[in-house]
Amino acid sequence: MLVMTAIITNKKIAFISVHLRKNKSIQSLLPIKSLPMNILITGANRGIGLEMVRQAQQQGWRVFACCRNPHNADSLFNIARLSNGQISVHIADMLELATLQALSYELRNEAIDILVNNAGVYGPDKNRFGNVDVAGWLQTFQVNSIAPLKMVEAFIEQLNMGQRKVVACMSSKMGSMADNGYGNSYIYRSSKAALNAVVKSLSIDLKEQGIISVALHPGWVKTDMGGPNAEISTTECVQQLLGHINALTPADSGRFIDIDGSDIPW
Ligand SMILES: NC(=O)c1ccc[n+]([C@@H]2O[C@H](COP(=O)([O-])OP(=O)(O)OC[C@H]3O[C@@H](n4cnc5c(N)ncnc54)[C@H](OP(=O)(O)O)[C@@H]3O)[C@@H](O)[C@H]2O)c1
């Protein structure tokens, strides 16, 4: 009966969650998909992050949606406004690490089940041999590689208060050494390779706390970054990503996971 109700409406899922969190035996009878979650997503104002906010809301989850600039987040504010408080919008700028600390303090009493380090940049166009923009490289490193670790450090207590304890970092196949058949793109490739190293260390350092850390490749996605000729829509991408995130177990920690669920060689 509870399972039936959980499938019917989002509001009922939220209602059931109050009881399920207290009753593990009932919880284990349900498919993971229907469990209530608190999810925090960075870079949530457009692209993959914004679609993840939409789909997390459809699952009945509580969404902490982060953006760096509220003036560039109309779509996000529009869906948050209609969400009856299920989605809240917060500021987190990966180039201003103090904003991560401030957000952590703001959310100090909130459990975070899933932390999605989604915010990312491709970096400057000057990224080819003999023509690499050093200042832009350092900035890209801060956003793509350093800030994801700082997010986890800032939210470690909230993750420990959560049930799922998942850290999902949006990486890219372009960070894979084994997959690099074309060269170039020094800035983006190295920043995502560094992110992968961060994820691997997190999976070891946070193992005893039961925190699962993974690097995800979202596919080639039609966003501002992926461009219009990309292979999949954000809808398709996020459906698959959330499917993988929902199914994660501690044995998956430290994996670099492709959009089809397979392992990407480092
Ligand atoms: N699209 C693809 O094909 C593809 C493939 C592999 C991996 N990825 C990865 O997937 C993630 C999402 O990509 P996407 O395609 O959705 O990119 P996108 O459409 O360009 O969106 C990037 C998001 O990151 C945010 N962001 C950038 N710099 C930030 C900062 N300093 N602080 C906070 N947020 C910041 C952006 O916010 P603003 O609007 O304020 O700039 C935006 O919300 C990225 O990590 C990307 O590397 C994408």
The ligand as an ORCA input file, in Angstrom:
! r2SCAN-3c Opt
* xyz 0 1
  N      27.660     19.024    -21.894
  C      28.509     18.012    -22.082
  O      28.552     17.404    -23.155
  C      29.424     17.571    -20.969
  C      30.265     16.491    -21.214
  C      31.115     16.034    -20.190
  C      31.079     16.660    -18.949
  N      30.252     17.729    -18.735
  C      30.286     18.336    -17.408
  O      28.964     18.434    -16.873
  C      28.849     19.588    -16.024
  C      27.677     20.437    -16.475
  O      27.906     20.818    -17.817
  P      26.829     21.538    -18.740
  O      26.965     20.934    -20.080
  O      25.521     21.607    -18.072
  O      27.502     22.995    -18.817
  P      26.855     24.455    -18.977
  O      25.560     24.363    -19.680
  O      27.946     25.295    -19.526
  O      26.562     24.863    -17.440
  C      27.631     25.004    -16.563
  C      27.087     25.339    -15.190
  O      28.201     25.518    -14.302
  C      28.056     26.786    -13.683
  N      29.318     27.397    -13.294
  C      30.357     27.756    -14.084
  N      31.288     28.371    -13.357
  C      30.826     28.417    -12.080
  C      31.325     28.939    -10.879
  N      32.479     29.609    -10.801
  N      30.591     28.780     -9.744
  C      29.394     28.149     -9.787
  N      28.848     27.668    -10.912
  C      29.566     27.797    -12.047
  C      27.321     27.640    -14.696
  O      26.797     28.799    -14.084
  P      26.680     30.231    -14.888
  O      25.404     30.165    -15.668
  O      26.672     31.239    -13.795
  O      27.872     30.317    -15.776
  C      26.293     26.647    -15.174
  O      25.239     26.542    -14.250
  C      30.197     20.309    -16.120
  O      31.002     19.957    -15.007
  C      30.804     19.761    -17.403
  O      32.220     19.807    -17.390
  C      29.424     18.202    -19.714
*
